Amino acid sequence: MAQPVPSERWAAARAVFEGAPPIPNRVAAMLGVQPSTLARMKAKEGWRSLDWRRPELVEAYEDFWRQAEGGFISGGTPPSAEAQHEDATREDDAALEALDGVPSDQLAARLVDLAARSAARILMRVDARGGVLSKSDADALSSIARLSERMEGIAREQGAKDREKSDAELADILQRVENRIRELAEELAERLVAKRTAA
């Protein structure tokens, strides 16, 4: 008669089945052996495995699992690369259409704000991992810093252009007001001369 499977083996199997990384301790629990036994078998047979101590590997595995859940696990067909590209293009077009008419300095300010929030999320993740900064997080933070600097530069340039344009518009308005005052003064002078001549 088959022995019942202990609850810790079911728990380990469920964790892996639901997307937890197959770390050695978890696999050993699934098999019902000690981690040292698994390590010996792994060394003896040359099993290939990933280094699950690396936070960026765990993060990439979890990201993959979240993306895969929607299609593979639920039984649906994962979208083709072409369909994903078309969806992304439609989303990009809709986003760009929504931004039509928004001044570039406002767009730059929005991007700087988005970059700051993205950086905050990365730093919170790093803090949750005990201050371990993965290479992917470091690269992302570096990219965000470069983007922020560029967007701030664009915002400054646009602000200077807007001030220059505003100054030019103000000068034009003042010139037109001055011209109209001159015209009215000349008309008034002509009327006064005409009145004196008529008298």
C-alpha positions in Angstrom: 0.0 0.0 0.0 1.3 3.4 -1.0 2.4 5.7 1.9 0.7 9.1 2.1 2.8 12.0 0.9 3.8 14.2 3.8 2.4 17.7 3.8 5.9 19.4 3.5 6.4 17.5 0.2 3.0 18.7 -1.1 3.9 22.3 0.0 7.2 22.2 -1.8 5.6 20.8 -4.9 2.8 23.3 -4.9 5.3 26.2 -4.4 7.3 25.1 -7.5 4.1 24.4 -9.4 2.8 27.9 -8.7 6.0 29.6 -9.7 8.4 29.6 -6.8 12.0 29.1 -8.0 13.2 25.4 -7.7 15.9 26.1 -5.2 17.8 23.0 -3.9 16.0 23.0 -0.5 12.6 23.1 -2.2 13.5 20.3 -4.7 15.0 18.2 -1.8 11.7 18.6 0.1 9.7 17.6 -3.0 11.8 14.4 -3.3 11.7 13.7 0.5 15.5 13.8 0.8 18.0 15.9 2.7 19.5 18.8 0.8 23.0 17.2 1.2 21.7 14.0 -0.5 20.4 16.2 -3.4 23.8 18.0 -3.6 25.6 14.7 -3.8 23.4 13.4 -6.6 23.7 16.7 -8.4 27.5 16.6 -8.2 27.6 12.9 -9.1 25.4 13.2 -12.2 26.5 16.8 -13.2 23.0 18.3 -12.9 22.8 21.8 -14.4 21.3 24.4 -12.2 21.0 28.1 -11.7 22.5 30.1 -8.8 19.3 31.1 -7.0 21.3 33.2 -4.5 21.4 35.9 -7.2 18.5 38.3 -6.6 18.3 39.4 -10.2 17.9 35.8 -11.3 15.0 35.3 -8.8 13.5 38.6 -10.0 13.8 37.6 -13.7 12.3 34.1 -12.9 9.3 35.8 -11.1 8.8 38.2 -14.0 8.8 35.4 -16.5 6.3 33.4 -14.4 3.9 36.4 -14.1 4.0 36.9 -17.8 3.6 33.2 -18.5 0.6 32.8 -16.1 -1.8 34.6 -18.4 -1.3 32.2 -21.3 0.5 28.9 -20.5 -0.9 28.1 -17.1 -4.5 29.2 -17.8 -4.6 27.0 -20.9 -4.7 30.0 -23.3 -2.5 30.4 -26.2 0.3 32.9 -25.6 0.2 35.7 -28.1 2.6 35.6 -31.0 5.5 38.1 -31.3 3.6 39.8 -34.1 0.4 40.1 -32.0 2.5 41.4 -29.0 4.1 44.0 -31.3 0.7 45.1 -32.7 -0.7 45.4 -29.2 2.3 47.5 -28.1 2.1 49.7 -31.3 -1.6 50.3 -30.6 -0.9 51.2 -27.0 1.9 53.5 -28.1 -0.3 55.2 -30.7 -3.1 55.7 -28.2 -0.6 57.1 -25.6 0.9 59.5 -28.2 -2.5 60.6 -29.4 -3.4 61.5 -25.8 -0.3 63.6 -25.6 -1.0 65.6 -28.7 -1.0 69.3 -27.9 0.7 68.9 -24.6 3.6 71.3 -24.4 7.0 69.7 -24.5 8.0 71.2 -21.1 5.0 69.6 -19.5 5.9 66.2 -21.2 9.4 66.5 -19.9 8.1 67.3 -16.4 5.9 64.2 -16.6 8.8 62.0 -17.7 11.0 63.3 -14.9 8.1 62.5 -12.4 7.7 59.0 -13.9 11.5 58.4 -13.7 11.5 59.5 -10.1 8.7 57.1 -9.2 10.4 54.2 -11.1 13.6 54.9 -9.2 11.7 54.9 -5.9 10.2 51.5 -6.7 13.6 50.1 -7.5 15.1 51.5 -4.3 12.2 50.0 -2.3 12.8 46.6 -3.9 16.5 46.9 -3.1 15.7 47.8 0.5 13.4 44.8 0.8 16.3 42.6 -0.3 18.5 44.0 2.4 20.3 46.6 0.3 21.4 44.1 -2.4 21.6 46.1 -5.7 21.3 43.7 -8.7 23.0 44.6 -12.0 19.6 45.0 -13.6 18.6 47.5 -10.9 21.9 49.4 -11.2 21.5 49.6 -15.0 17.9 50.7 -14.6 18.8 53.4 -12.1 21.7 54.6 -14.4 19.3 54.8 -17.3 16.7 56.7 -15.2 19.4 59.2 -14.1 20.4 59.8 -17.7 16.8 60.2 -18.8 16.1 62.6 -16.0 19.1 64.8 -16.8 18.1 64.9 -20.5 14.4 65.7 -19.7 15.4 68.4 -17.2 17.7 69.9 -19.9 14.8 69.8 -22.4 12.5 71.4 -19.9 15.0 74.2 -19.2 15.5 74.8 -23.0 11.8 74.9 -23.6 11.3 77.2 -20.7 14.0 79.6 -22.1 12.3 79.4 -25.5 8.9 80.1 -24.0 10.3 83.1 -22.1 12.0 84.3 -25.2 8.7 83.9 -27.2 6.8 85.5 -24.4 9.2 88.5 -24.3 8.9 88.8 -28.1 5.1 88.6 -28.0 5.1 91.3 -25.2 7.4 93.6 -27.3 5.1 93.1 -30.3 2.0 94.0 -28.3 3.7 97.0 -26.8 4.8 98.1 -30.3 1.2 97.8 -31.6 -0.2 99.7 -28.6 2.4 102.4 -29.2 1.5 102.5 -32.9 -2.2 102.8 -32.1 -1.6 105.6 -29.6 0.4 107.4 -32.3 -2.4 106.9 -34.8 -5.0 108.1 -32.3 -2.9 111.2 -31.5 -2.5 112.0 -35.1 -6.2 111.6 -35.7 -6.9 113.9 -32.7 -4.4 116.5 -33.9 -6.0 116.5 -37.4 -9.5 117.0 -35.8 -8.2 119.8 -33.7 -6.5 121.5 -36.7 -9.7 121.0 -38.7 -11.8 122.6 -36.0 -9.5 125.6 -35.7 -9.5 126.0 -39.4 -13.3 125.8 -39.6 -13.6 128.4 -36.8 
